[in-house]
Amino acid sequence: MTNYAETDGQVKVATRETLVAAAGGAGGEGALAQVRAFFVRRRTFLGIVVAFALVVVAEPLPVLLFAGMGVMAIAHTLRLVCAGYLDKDATLVTSGPFGWCRNPLYIANFLVVVAFGLMSGRLVMLPILLVLSLAAHAPTVAGEEEFLRRKFGEEFDRYCERVPRWWPKRPTRPDEGGFRWARVVANGEHLNIISVWLMAAMFVIEMVR
């Protein structure tokens, strides 16, 4: 998510904007927009399918498996910290990791993709996984940021001016928010972490078989 708690309503807004672009496009541009719309709508399902496909073709190696687990731990530490700053209300979150870049949760998601690629032992799959992840997340981020711009107006524009979209930059203003474990639970991040690590355990099982 950009810097606002991910809700079904916001995801639907991002998806709808992508579908509108697909409908209004002509020729190759319209076809590309339709492909983007597909990835936005099905990104969670596709992620699950790809993860299980990796387990099927996996040839885990101890070094890569443990390296992947380390990357996974970093990714979920970042997601956990992000969740501790997110409130599911009308507040634009600009503190914590969101003061360093506008999409720390998506950076964490990219790290999860890298982790699964490493744990599978199929390094040749890494570029493919990253391209698929980018295809799903890039249009989603664009739609979400347009949603935030309409909702928060100049406040969001000022935020964009001082905080980069992807590459982290040290904040130029004091942190105005605080981390709360209650937010982590409210955002369901603990359940997300448990589910992903259970999936990661399949690579361990595959290796010791």
Backbone as ProteinMPNN parsed JSONL, in Angstrom:
{"seq_chain_A": "MTNYAETDGQVKVATRETLVAAAGGAGGEGALAQVRAFFVRRRTFLGIVVAFALVVVAEPLPVLLFAGMGVMAIAHTLRLVCAGYLDKDATLVTSGPFGWCRNPLYIANFLVVVAFGLMSGRLVMLPILLVLSLAAHAPTVAGEEEFLRRKFGEEFDRYCERVPRWWPKRPTRPDEGGFRWARVVANGEHLNIISVWLMAAMFVIEMVR", "coords_chain_A": {"N_chain_A": [[0.837, -1.192, 0.0], [0.351, 2.324, -0.526], [0.518, 4.62, 1.489], [-1.55, 4.434, 3.184], [-4.003, 2.758, 4.951], [-4.693, -0.396, 3.6], [-7.701, -1.052, 2.114], [-10.713, -2.762, 1.095], [-12.281, -1.045, -0.411], [-10.463, 0.868, -1.378], [-8.737, -0.665, -2.963], [-10.553, -1.471, -4.889], [-11.053, 0.978, -6.084], [-8.554, 1.53, -7.274], [-8.462, -0.614, -9.068], [-10.726, -0.096, -10.648], [-9.983, 2.301, -11.894], [-7.899, 1.389, -13.483], [-9.299, -0.32, -15.193], [-10.929, 1.505, -16.508], [-9.011, 2.897, -17.939], [-8.265, 0.836, -19.626], [-10.588, 0.436, -21.129], [-10.797, 2.855, -22.433], [-8.583, 3.004, -24.0], [-6.866, 2.616, -27.131], [-6.124, 0.289, -29.704], [-2.828, -1.01, -29.413], [-2.247, 0.266, -27.005], [-4.636, 0.112, -25.569], [-4.853, -2.673, -25.289], [-2.624, -3.218, -23.702], [-3.365, -1.886, -21.372], [-5.514, -3.462, -20.623], [-4.221, -5.839, -19.96], [-2.771, -4.955, -17.745], [-4.91, -4.364, -16.066], [-5.875, -6.925, -15.607], [-3.77, -8.058, -14.082], [-3.904, -6.401, -11.831], [-6.422, -7.011, -10.756], [-6.176, -9.744, -10.227], [-3.932, -10.15, -8.686], [-3.357, -11.123, -6.063], [-4.348, -13.769, -6.126], [-2.823, -14.789, -8.268], [-0.289, -14.571, -7.134], [-0.393, -16.528, -5.122], [-0.744, -18.835, -6.671], [1.653, -18.846, -8.163], [3.49, -19.151, -6.084], [2.904, -21.74, -5.109], [3.455, -23.151, -7.427], [6.188, -22.775, -7.573], [6.985, -24.319, -5.404], [6.443, -26.85, -6.382], [8.294, -27.167, -8.475], [10.627, -26.803, -7.173], [14.068, -27.004, -6.161], [15.506, -27.003, -3.573], [18.412, -25.62, -2.034], [20.628, -25.754, 0.723], [22.173, -23.343, 1.321], [20.962, -21.333, -0.289], [18.362, -21.582, 0.618], [18.51, -20.778, 3.335], [19.438, -18.205, 2.932], [17.267, -17.111, 1.589], [15.366, -17.278, 3.638], [16.426, -15.442, 5.395], [16.129, -13.051, 3.927], [13.365, -13.063, 3.792], [12.735, -12.708, 6.48], [13.657, -10.085, 6.882], [11.93, -8.742, 5.139], [9.416, -9.19, 6.336], [9.782, -8.038, 8.788], [9.919, -5.375, 8.039], [7.32, -5.091, 6.963], [5.831, -5.535, 9.269], [6.58, -3.347, 10.876], [5.595, -1.274, 9.264], [2.838, -1.847, 9.391], [2.384, -1.198, 12.016], [2.171, 1.52, 11.981], [0.006, 2.155, 10.455], [-3.271, 3.323, 10.265], [-6.622, 2.388, 9.945], [-8.32, 4.534, 8.849], [-9.225, 7.896, 8.01], [-6.733, 9.049, 7.732], [-3.763, 10.328, 6.354], [-0.876, 8.588, 6.228], [2.304, 9.459, 7.153], [4.503, 8.954, 8.607], [7.098, 7.02, 10.33], [8.183, 4.194, 8.432], [6.951, 5.235, 6.191], [7.767, 7.785, 6.022], [10.156, 7.64, 4.856], [9.927, 6.48, 2.308], [7.288, 6.263, -0.163], [6.115, 3.825, -0.588], [6.696, 1.553, 1.23], [5.573, -0.904, 1.966], [5.213, -2.255, -0.446], [7.833, -2.49, -1.237], [8.65, -4.312, 0.666], [7.086, -6.432, -0.206], [8.313, -7.008, -2.671], [10.721, -7.957, -1.705], [9.84, -10.283, -0.479], [9.15, -11.745, -2.729], [11.706, -12.096, -3.848], [12.782, -13.64, -1.804], [11.254, -16.027, -1.938], [12.062, -16.883, -4.464], [14.782, -17.416, -3.987], [14.611, -19.413, -2.006], [13.448, -21.454, -3.418], [15.494, -22.445, -4.899], [15.708, -22.204, -7.568], [17.185, -20.111, -9.269], [16.993, -19.058, -11.784], [14.401, -18.366, -12.009], [14.046, -15.987, -10.707], [14.25, -13.407, -12.172], [11.909, -13.633, -13.72], [9.909, -13.791, -11.77], [10.176, -11.27, -10.569], [9.506, -9.58, -12.679], [6.808, -10.299, -13.084], [5.808, -9.524, -10.594], [6.264, -6.775, -10.686], [4.599, -6.132, -12.83], [2.128, -6.535, -11.675], [2.102, -4.79, -9.477], [2.907, -2.168, -10.24], [0.798, -0.793, -11.823], [-1.133, -0.851, -9.832], [-0.078, 0.704, -7.758], [0.002, 3.173, -9.072], [-2.745, 3.664, -9.434], [-3.604, 3.738, -6.765], [-2.192, 5.949, -5.783], [-3.346, 7.973, -7.246], [-5.884, 7.874, -6.181], [-5.308, 8.674, -3.537], [-4.414, 11.243, -4.048], [-6.735, 12.506, -4.931], [-8.216, 12.292, -2.622], [-6.754, 13.557, -0.544], [-5.602, 15.768, -1.665], [-3.714, 18.735, -1.806], [-2.205, 18.147, 0.427], [-1.296, 15.545, -0.008], [0.184, 15.992, -2.334], [2.247, 17.632, -1.372], [3.447, 15.814, 0.296], [4.393, 13.962, -1.609], [6.315, 15.523, -2.807], [8.396, 15.674, -0.966], [8.944, 13.073, -0.229], [10.245, 10.209, -1.693], [8.942, 7.916, -4.212], [9.891, 5.243, -4.334], [12.808, 4.754, -3.81], [14.386, 4.845, -0.735], [14.681, 7.731, 1.375], [16.213, 9.785, 3.755], [14.103, 11.184, 6.212], [13.059, 14.635, 6.188], [11.782, 15.963, 8.099], [10.526, 15.959, 11.497], [9.437, 12.85, 12.971], [6.031, 12.288, 13.076], [4.26, 10.439, 13.953], [3.565, 7.311, 15.703], [4.639, 3.984, 16.542], [2.436, 1.269, 17.015], [1.474, -1.713, 18.536], [-1.12, -2.556, 18.559], [-2.145, -1.658, 16.166], [-0.848, -3.315, 14.377], [-2.099, -5.756, 14.856], [-4.755, -5.026, 14.283], [-4.561, -4.511, 11.569], [-4.146, -7.013, 10.661], [-1.635, -8.052, 10.12], [-0.096, -9.919, 11.461], [-1.332, -12.327, 10.851], [-0.874, -12.476, 8.126], [1.907, -12.751, 8.082], [2.22, -15.235, 9.381], [0.899, -16.962, 7.564], [2.483, -16.726, 5.232], [4.964, -17.675, 6.115], [4.282, -20.289, 6.696], [3.87, -21.213, 4.136], [6.461, -20.896, 3.204], [7.674, -22.856, 4.672], [7.213, -25.11, 3.222], [9.249, -25.319, 1.387], [11.36, -26.058, 2.963], [10.486, -28.583, 3.76], [10.463, -29.791, 1.265], [13.191, -29.839, 0.738], [14.268, -31.615, 2.612], [13.131, -33.977, 2.023]], "CA_chain_A": [[0.0, 0.0, 0.0], [1.127, 3.549, -0.611], [0.729, 5.052, 2.869], [-2.907, 4.517, 3.699], [-4.344, 1.369, 5.211], [-5.325, -1.017, 2.438], [-9.076, -1.479, 2.336], [-11.333, -3.267, -0.124], [-12.744, 0.096, -1.183], [-9.355, 1.508, -2.086], [-8.284, -1.572, -4.014], [-11.549, -1.399, -5.957], [-10.829, 2.238, -6.794], [-7.379, 1.347, -8.137], [-8.836, -1.526, -10.141], [-11.663, 0.572, -11.541], [-9.242, 3.261, -12.706], [-7.166, 0.634, -14.496], [-10.264, -0.807, -16.16], [-11.339, 2.653, -17.308], [-7.917, 3.123, -18.89], [-8.322, -0.235, -20.626], [-11.739, 0.652, -21.993], [-10.598, 4.057, -23.232], [-7.405, 2.898, -24.85], [-7.082, 2.143, -28.498], [-5.028, -0.498, -30.265], [-1.872, -1.608, -28.49], [-2.343, 0.897, -25.683], [-5.789, -0.468, -24.896], [-4.538, -4.063, -24.95], [-1.696, -3.187, -22.572], [-4.135, -1.5, -20.193], [-6.305, -4.623, -20.223], [-3.304, -6.76, -19.286], [-2.513, -4.378, -16.427], [-6.129, -4.537, -15.279], [-5.926, -8.324, -15.195], [-2.814, -8.26, -12.997], [-4.391, -5.7, -10.638], [-7.55, -7.734, -10.182], [-5.848, -11.115, -9.854], [-2.557, -10.207, -8.183], [-3.25, -11.999, -4.891], [-4.534, -15.149, -6.586], [-1.651, -15.162, -9.064], [0.829, -14.744, -6.212], [-0.546, -17.835, -4.47], [-0.51, -19.856, -7.692], [3.081, -18.867, -8.472], [4.201, -19.691, -4.922], [2.74, -23.193, -5.094], [4.174, -23.682, -8.596], [7.598, -22.816, -7.198], [7.193, -25.474, -4.529], [6.405, -28.058, -7.218], [9.523, -27.29, -9.279], [11.753, -26.396, -6.326], [15.223, -27.844, -5.84], [16.127, -26.165, -2.535], [19.78, -25.824, -1.576], [20.726, -25.176, 2.064], [22.665, -21.962, 1.334], [19.934, -20.464, -0.844], [17.192, -21.654, 1.491], [18.725, -19.926, 4.506], [19.516, -16.827, 2.443], [15.894, -16.699, 1.349], [14.7, -17.089, 4.925], [16.918, -14.17, 5.93], [15.463, -11.974, 3.19], [11.97, -13.099, 4.207], [12.664, -12.113, 7.812], [13.787, -8.636, 6.695], [10.701, -8.269, 4.502], [8.29, -9.176, 7.263], [10.065, -7.027, 9.805], [9.494, -4.106, 7.442], [5.856, -5.078, 6.896], [5.319, -5.408, 10.627], [6.769, -1.957, 11.296], [4.635, -0.478, 8.498], [1.5, -2.089, 9.929], [2.291, -0.518, 13.301], [1.913, 2.952, 11.753], [-1.186, 2.327, 9.626], [-4.6, 3.378, 10.857], [-7.657, 2.242, 8.928], [-9.241, 5.657, 8.936], [-9.04, 8.88, 6.944], [-5.46, 9.733, 7.947], [-2.642, 10.078, 5.461], [0.247, 8.187, 7.08], [3.569, 9.985, 6.62], [5.538, 8.724, 9.616], [7.717, 5.7, 10.303], [8.741, 3.856, 7.114], [6.296, 6.047, 5.165], [8.497, 9.033, 5.937], [11.363, 7.363, 4.07], [9.453, 6.325, 0.933], [5.834, 6.213, -0.166], [5.622, 2.459, -0.781], [7.527, 0.56, 1.925], [4.941, -2.22, 1.969], [5.48, -2.9, -1.717], [9.244, -2.88, -1.196], [8.657, -5.557, 1.431], [6.533, -7.484, -1.064], [9.353, -7.389, -3.624], [11.687, -8.779, -0.962], [9.22, -11.598, -0.304], [9.299, -12.425, -4.017], [13.112, -12.503, -3.921], [12.966, -14.71, -0.82], [10.702, -17.266, -2.486], [12.934, -17.309, -5.551], [15.989, -18.006, -3.402], [14.286, -20.648, -1.293], [13.12, -22.505, -4.385], [16.714, -22.963, -5.506], [15.624, -21.95, -9.012], [17.556, -18.708, -9.449], [16.567, -18.619, -13.108], [13.037, -17.879, -11.886], [14.008, -14.674, -10.057], [13.848, -12.316, -13.07], [10.515, -13.818, -14.121], [9.084, -13.439, -10.618], [10.228, -9.829, -10.366], [8.736, -8.95, -13.757], [5.399, -10.524, -12.768], [5.477, -8.691, -9.443], [6.21, -5.396, -11.159], [3.405, -6.001, -13.672], [0.955, -6.476, -10.809], [2.135, -3.707, -8.499], [3.076, -0.834, -10.81], [-0.482, -0.124, -12.063], [-1.856, -0.725, -8.576], [0.474, 1.877, -7.077], [-0.442, 4.361, -9.799], [-4.149, 3.872, -9.113], [-3.73, 4.113, -5.358], [-1.7, 7.31, -5.584], [-4.367, 8.873, -7.79], [-6.933, 7.872, -5.153], [-4.84, 9.497, -2.424], [-4.344, 12.641, -4.502], [-8.103, 13.032, -4.915], [-8.738, 12.309, -1.25], [-6.015, 14.452, 0.338], [-5.265, 16.975, -2.403], [-2.398, 19.357, -1.663], [-1.455, 17.449, 1.481], [-0.601, 14.422, -0.634], [1.17, 16.55, -3.257], [3.409, 18.061, -0.568], [4.084, 14.578, 0.744], [5.109, 13.413, -2.753], [7.469, 16.386, -3.092], [9.498, 15.462, -0.035], [9.197, 11.646, 0.001], [10.283, 9.49, -2.977], [7.998, 6.802, -4.364], [10.508, 3.941, -4.086], [14.122, 4.725, -3.182], [14.288, 5.502, 0.576], [15.414, 8.963, 1.627], [16.079, 10.175, 5.151], [13.081, 12.224, 6.368], [13.527, 16.0, 6.433], [10.955, 16.542, 9.151], [10.392, 15.034, 12.625], [8.409, 11.818, 12.901], [4.837, 12.787, 13.757], [3.441, 9.328, 14.401], [4.211, 6.351, 16.575], [4.337, 2.578, 16.3], [1.549, 0.636, 17.988], [1.221, -3.12, 18.254], [-2.559, -2.719, 18.322], [-2.369, -1.454, 14.737], [-0.376, -4.526, 13.696], [-3.176, -6.74, 14.986], [-5.933, -4.517, 13.577], [-4.31, -4.633, 10.142], [-4.031, -8.426, 10.33], [-0.311, -8.363, 9.597], [0.405, -11.143, 12.103], [-1.887, -13.451, 10.1], [-0.158, -12.504, 6.852], [3.244, -13.29, 8.34], [2.087, -16.661, 9.676], [0.531, -17.691, 6.347], [3.616, -16.76, 4.3], [6.003, -18.554, 6.648], [3.811, -21.668, 6.517], [4.159, -21.546, 2.745], [7.909, -21.02, 3.09], [8.068, -24.13, 5.283], [7.123, -26.163, 2.214], [10.561, -25.462, 0.763], [12.164, -26.841, 3.913], [10.005, -29.969, 3.646], [10.917, -30.282, -0.034], [14.623, -30.051, 0.782], [14.639, -32.754, 3.463], [12.479, -35.198, 1.54]], "C_chain_A": [[0.872, 1.242, 0.0], [1.45, 4.059, 0.789], [-0.612, 5.245, 3.55], [-3.369, 3.088, 3.849], [-5.127, 0.761, 4.05], [-6.706, -1.518, 2.812], [-9.637, -1.983, 1.02], [-11.767, -2.116, -1.017], [-11.633, 0.724, -1.989], [-8.826, 0.631, -3.21], [-9.258, -1.538, -5.185], [-11.389, -0.122, -6.763], [-9.669, 2.093, -7.759], [-7.713, 0.454, -9.325], [-9.748, -0.844, -11.142], [-10.952, 1.561, -12.454], [-8.456, 2.557, -13.813], [-8.1, 0.132, -15.58], [-10.767, 0.317, -17.064], [-10.281, 2.962, -18.354], [-7.943, 2.08, -19.999], [-9.445, 0.014, -21.622], [-11.519, 1.839, -22.929], [-9.43, 3.985, -24.179], [-7.749, 2.367, -26.226], [-5.87, 1.343, -28.946], [-4.161, -1.125, -29.199], [-1.961, -1.028, -27.102], [-3.506, 0.317, -24.893], [-5.523, -1.892, -24.454], [-3.612, -4.124, -23.744], [-2.433, -2.835, -21.288], [-4.988, -2.66, -19.693], [-5.448, -5.653, -19.497], [-3.004, -6.265, -17.877], [-3.714, -4.56, -15.512], [-6.247, -5.962, -14.761], [-5.002, -8.575, -14.012], [-3.27, -7.58, -11.714], [-5.482, -6.505, -9.957], [-7.143, -9.083, -9.6], [-4.509, -11.246, -9.152], [-2.407, -11.13, -6.98], [-3.361, -13.461, -5.293], [-3.321, -15.635, -7.367], [-0.432, -15.394, -8.181], [0.795, -16.101, -5.53], [-0.235, -18.958, -5.45], [0.98, -19.993, -7.993], [3.879, -19.476, -7.32], [4.101, -21.211, -4.875], [3.444, -23.84, -6.285], [5.662, -23.772, -8.304], [7.906, -24.009, -6.307], [7.279, -26.755, -5.353], [7.727, -28.262, -7.954], [10.789, -27.026, -8.455], [12.833, -27.466, -6.217], [16.039, -27.091, -4.789], [17.546, -26.592, -2.199], [19.925, -25.137, -0.222], [21.138, -23.706, 2.079], [21.592, -20.998, 0.843], [18.679, -20.441, 0.023], [17.347, -20.717, 2.68], [18.861, -18.452, 4.109], [18.118, -16.281, 2.198], [15.128, -16.451, 2.638], [15.149, -15.786, 5.585], [16.252, -12.982, 5.26], [13.989, -11.899, 3.601], [11.795, -12.443, 5.576], [12.761, -10.586, 7.737], [12.496, -8.052, 6.134], [9.561, -8.168, 5.504], [8.533, -8.28, 8.469], [9.62, -5.658, 9.31], [7.98, -4.016, 7.376], [5.252, -4.889, 8.277], [5.432, -3.971, 11.127], [5.776, -1.052, 10.568], [3.232, -0.609, 9.088], [1.3, -1.38, 11.262], [2.046, 0.973, 13.195], [0.607, 3.204, 11.012], [-2.458, 2.31, 10.448], [-5.623, 3.25, 9.734], [-8.717, 3.325, 9.12], [-8.909, 6.642, 7.826], [-7.724, 9.628, 7.053], [-4.427, 9.333, 6.903], [-1.422, 9.792, 6.329], [1.547, 8.633, 6.433], [4.721, 9.761, 7.591], [6.078, 7.308, 9.527], [8.323, 5.422, 8.938], [8.163, 4.718, 5.997], [6.883, 7.452, 5.082], [9.771, 8.888, 5.114], [11.039, 7.158, 2.595], [7.953, 6.09, 0.982], [5.283, 4.791, -0.243], [6.454, 1.405, -0.059], [6.909, -0.832, 1.958], [5.201, -2.962, 0.666], [6.952, -3.289, -1.836], [9.382, -4.195, -0.442], [8.118, -6.71, 0.589], [7.546, -7.951, -2.104], [10.396, -8.281, -2.949], [11.14, -10.18, -0.716], [9.355, -12.408, -1.586], [10.73, -12.941, -4.186], [13.359, -13.692, -2.988], [12.443, -16.038, -1.347], [11.56, -17.79, -3.631], [14.192, -17.988, -5.04], [15.69, -19.353, -2.756], [13.962, -21.79, -2.243], [14.37, -23.156, -4.967], [16.761, -22.76, -7.004], [15.921, -20.48, -9.284], [17.13, -18.164, -10.807], [15.155, -18.03, -13.066], [12.964, -16.461, -11.328], [13.609, -13.54, -11.003], [12.384, -12.409, -13.483], [9.585, -13.389, -12.991], [9.035, -11.931, -10.413], [9.437, -9.087, -11.443], [7.238, -9.105, -13.497], [4.949, -9.648, -11.603], [5.347, -7.233, -9.848], [4.96, -5.158, -11.995], [2.145, -5.879, -12.823], [0.932, -5.223, -9.947], [2.224, -2.309, -9.1], [1.74, -0.144, -11.112], [-1.303, 0.057, -10.793], [-1.387, 0.507, -7.813], [-0.003, 3.156, -7.742], [-1.899, 4.684, -9.474], [-4.35, 4.333, -7.686], [-3.273, 5.547, -5.123], [-2.681, 8.338, -6.158], [-5.535, 8.989, -6.809], [-6.542, 8.796, -3.992], [-4.779, 10.976, -2.813], [-5.736, 13.274, -4.501], [-8.613, 13.194, -3.489], [-8.08, 13.381, -0.39], [-5.489, 15.711, -0.347], [-3.846, 17.468, -2.191], [-1.559, 18.684, -0.585], [-0.673, 16.288, 0.894], [0.465, 14.915, -1.604], [2.427, 16.994, -2.515], [4.174, 16.849, -0.063], [4.924, 13.968, -0.375], [6.371, 14.222, -3.061], [8.656, 16.075, -2.193], [9.853, 13.986, 0.183], [9.164, 10.91, -1.335], [9.319, 8.315, -3.005], [8.632, 5.487, -3.949], [11.807, 4.036, -3.287], [14.095, 5.502, -1.86], [15.196, 6.725, 0.704], [15.158, 9.387, 3.065], [15.072, 11.319, 5.29], [13.69, 13.581, 6.704], [12.718, 16.695, 7.512], [10.799, 15.518, 10.27], [9.255, 14.039, 12.413], [7.203, 12.256, 13.724], [3.956, 11.664, 14.296], [4.207, 8.409, 15.316], [3.767, 4.934, 16.256], [3.438, 2.052, 17.405], [1.287, -0.806, 17.583], [-0.25, -3.362, 17.966], [-2.889, -2.536, 16.844], [-1.932, -2.68, 13.944], [-1.479, -5.574, 13.7], [-4.4, -6.305, 14.191], [-5.782, -4.667, 12.065], [-4.127, -6.084, 9.695], [-2.672, -8.848, 9.829], [0.253, -9.64, 10.211], [-0.109, -12.383, 11.36], [-1.194, -13.6, 8.748], [1.217, -13.131, 7.031], [3.189, -14.791, 8.58], [1.819, -17.453, 8.396], [1.707, -17.804, 5.382], [4.713, -17.685, 4.811], [5.591, -20.024, 6.58], [4.069, -22.121, 5.084], [5.662, -21.745, 2.548], [8.392, -22.352, 3.662], [8.015, -25.281, 4.283], [8.462, -26.383, 1.522], [11.503, -26.266, 1.665], [11.791, -28.314, 3.807], [10.517, -30.589, 2.351], [12.411, -30.612, -0.008], [14.992, -31.311, 1.545], [13.971, -34.042, 3.027], [13.489, -36.203, 0.986]], "O_chain_A": [[2.007, 1.21, 0.475], [2.593, 3.925, 1.226], [-0.772, 6.126, 4.395], [-3.146, 2.275, 2.952], [-6.106, 1.34, 3.58], [-6.852, -2.323, 3.732], [-9.107, -1.673, -0.047], [-11.639, -2.192, -2.239], [-11.828, 1.078, -3.152], [-8.502, 1.128, -4.289], [-8.841, -1.571, -6.343], [-11.565, -0.127, -7.982], [-9.771, 2.479, -8.923], [-7.299, 0.727, -10.452], [-9.569, -0.993, -12.351], [-11.268, 1.658, -13.64], [-8.357, 3.058, -14.933], [-7.747, 0.15, -16.76], [-11.004, 0.102, -18.253], [-10.599, 3.254, -19.507], [-7.68, 2.388, -21.161], [-9.267, -0.179, -22.825], [-11.987, 1.839, -24.067], [-9.3, 4.822, -25.072], [-8.793, 1.751, -26.437], [-4.733, 1.677, -28.612], [-4.651, -1.691, -28.222], [-1.772, -1.743, -26.118], [-3.384, 0.06, -23.696], [-5.924, -2.283, -23.358], [-3.781, -4.971, -22.867], [-2.163, -3.414, -20.236], [-5.168, -2.829, -18.487], [-5.897, -6.27, -18.531], [-2.984, -7.048, -16.927], [-3.563, -4.871, -14.331], [-6.663, -6.188, -13.625], [-5.394, -9.229, -13.045], [-3.055, -8.111, -10.624], [-5.478, -6.667, -8.737], [-7.701, -9.518, -8.593], [-3.992, -12.357, -9.032], [-1.415, -11.854, -6.888], [-2.567, -14.295, -4.857], [-2.846, -16.751, -7.16], [0.365, -16.296, -8.438], [1.83, -16.751, -5.376], [0.454, -19.918, -5.105], [1.509, -21.102, -8.07], [4.828, -20.227, -7.545], [5.096, -21.893, -4.629], [3.968, -24.948, -6.171], [6.328, -24.717, -8.725], [8.958, -24.637, -6.437], [8.086, -27.638, -5.06], [8.226, -29.383, -8.049], [11.895, -27.028, -8.996], [12.55, -28.663, -6.185], [17.131, -26.601, -5.078], [17.841, -27.783, -2.093], [19.397, -24.041, -0.035], [20.519, -22.902, 2.777], [21.338, -19.971, 1.471], [18.017, -19.411, 0.146], [16.436, -19.953, 3.001], [18.452, -17.562, 4.854], [17.813, -15.141, 2.549], [14.33, -15.517, 2.72], [14.362, -15.111, 6.248], [15.857, -12.023, 5.923], [13.432, -10.81, 3.742], [10.829, -11.715, 5.805], [12.039, -9.878, 8.438], [12.025, -7.008, 6.586], [8.826, -7.181, 5.522], [7.584, -7.816, 9.1], [9.024, -4.879, 10.053], [7.409, -2.974, 7.699], [4.27, -4.163, 8.435], [4.498, -3.441, 11.727], [5.18, -0.164, 11.18], [2.526, 0.384, 9.263], [0.18, -1.002, 11.605], [1.748, 1.628, 14.194], [0.144, 4.343, 10.945], [-2.692, 1.391, 11.232], [-5.514, 3.914, 8.703], [-9.853, 3.05, 9.504], [-8.36, 6.246, 6.797], [-7.6, 10.732, 6.522], [-4.245, 8.152, 6.609], [-0.982, 10.659, 7.083], [1.86, 8.241, 5.309], [5.802, 10.322, 7.411], [5.584, 6.493, 8.749], [8.917, 6.317, 8.337], [8.81, 4.913, 4.967], [6.543, 8.22, 4.182], [10.389, 9.879, 4.723], [11.786, 7.608, 1.726], [7.404, 5.758, 2.032], [4.098, 4.578, 0.013], [6.883, 0.44, -0.692], [7.628, -1.831, 1.976], [5.392, -4.178, 0.677], [7.282, -4.297, -2.46], [10.131, -5.082, -0.852], [8.627, -7.829, 0.658], [7.638, -9.145, -2.391], [10.889, -9.237, -3.547], [11.892, -11.154, -0.743], [9.637, -13.606, -1.546], [10.943, -14.076, -4.613], [14.064, -14.635, -3.348], [13.112, -17.064, -1.22], [11.765, -18.997, -3.757], [14.622, -19.006, -5.581], [16.433, -20.317, -2.941], [14.176, -22.957, -1.915], [14.317, -24.279, -5.467], [17.753, -23.107, -7.646], [15.001, -19.692, -9.505], [16.929, -16.96, -10.967], [14.757, -17.29, -13.965], [11.934, -15.8, -11.459], [12.706, -12.772, -10.671], [11.696, -11.393, -13.586], [8.59, -12.704, -13.227], [7.976, -11.376, -10.118], [8.778, -8.088, -11.157], [6.479, -8.151, -13.669], [3.848, -9.097, -11.619], [4.433, -6.536, -9.408], [4.33, -4.107, -11.886], [1.199, -5.193, -13.211], [-0.133, -4.652, -9.708], [1.679, -1.36, -8.537], [1.554, 0.999, -10.695], [-2.081, 1.005, -10.684], [-2.201, 1.264, -7.284], [-0.372, 4.114, -7.063], [-2.247, 5.846, -9.263], [-5.167, 5.214, -7.42], [-3.893, 6.28, -4.352], [-2.826, 9.435, -5.62], [-6.102, 10.067, -6.629], [-7.352, 9.598, -3.527], [-5.062, 11.851, -1.995], [-5.897, 14.433, -4.119], [-9.357, 14.129, -3.191], [-8.752, 14.043, 0.402], [-4.989, 16.618, 0.318], [-2.886, 16.718, -2.37], [-0.332, 18.656, -0.68], [0.483, 16.07, 1.254], [1.54, 14.321, -1.691], [3.542, 16.758, -2.978], [5.404, 16.861, -0.003], [6.04, 13.508, -0.132], [7.373, 13.671, -3.518], [9.804, 16.201, -2.619], [10.92, 13.673, 0.709], [8.161, 10.977, -2.045], [8.93, 7.786, -1.964], [7.986, 4.684, -3.277], [11.904, 3.462, -2.202], [13.811, 6.7, -1.863], [16.322, 6.743, 0.206], [14.021, 9.354, 3.537], [15.167, 12.315, 4.573], [14.697, 13.671, 7.406], [12.937, 17.87, 7.806], [10.927, 14.32, 10.019], [8.252, 14.342, 11.768], [7.325, 12.557, 14.912], [3.0, 11.927, 15.025], [5.354, 8.68, 15.67], [2.661, 4.712, 15.763], [3.644, 2.347, 18.582], [0.926, -1.089, 16.44], [-0.594, -4.271, 17.211], [-3.802, -3.178, 16.325], [-2.568, -3.043, 12.955], [-1.759, -6.201, 12.678], [-5.016, -7.119, 13.502], [-6.761, -4.92, 11.363], [-3.972, -6.359, 8.505], [-2.547, -9.888, 9.182], [1.0, -10.366, 9.554], [0.605, -13.379, 11.254], [-0.956, -14.715, 8.284], [1.64, -13.952, 6.217], [4.01, -15.539, 8.049], [2.437, -18.493, 8.166], [1.912, -18.856, 4.778], [5.329, -18.404, 4.024], [6.439, -20.903, 6.425], [4.441, -23.27, 4.845], [6.088, -22.643, 1.822], [9.389, -22.909, 3.203], [8.681, -26.301, 4.463], [8.777, -27.501, 1.115], [12.328, -27.047, 1.19], [12.661, -29.185, 3.769], [10.947, -31.742, 2.324], [12.847, -31.56, -0.661], [15.934, -32.007, 1.166], [14.224, -35.096, 3.61], [13.103, -37.284, 0.539]]}, "name": "protein", "num_of_chains": 1, "seq": "MTNYAETDGQVKVATRETLVAAAGGAGGEGALAQVRAFFVRRRTFLGIVVAFALVVVAEPLPVLLFAGMGVMAIAHTLRLVCAGYLDKDATLVTSGPFGWCRNPLYIANFLVVVAFGLMSGRLVMLPILLVLSLAAHAPTVAGEEEFLRRKFGEEFDRYCERVPRWWPKRPTRPDEGGFRWARVVANGEHLNIISVWLMAAMFVIEMVR"}
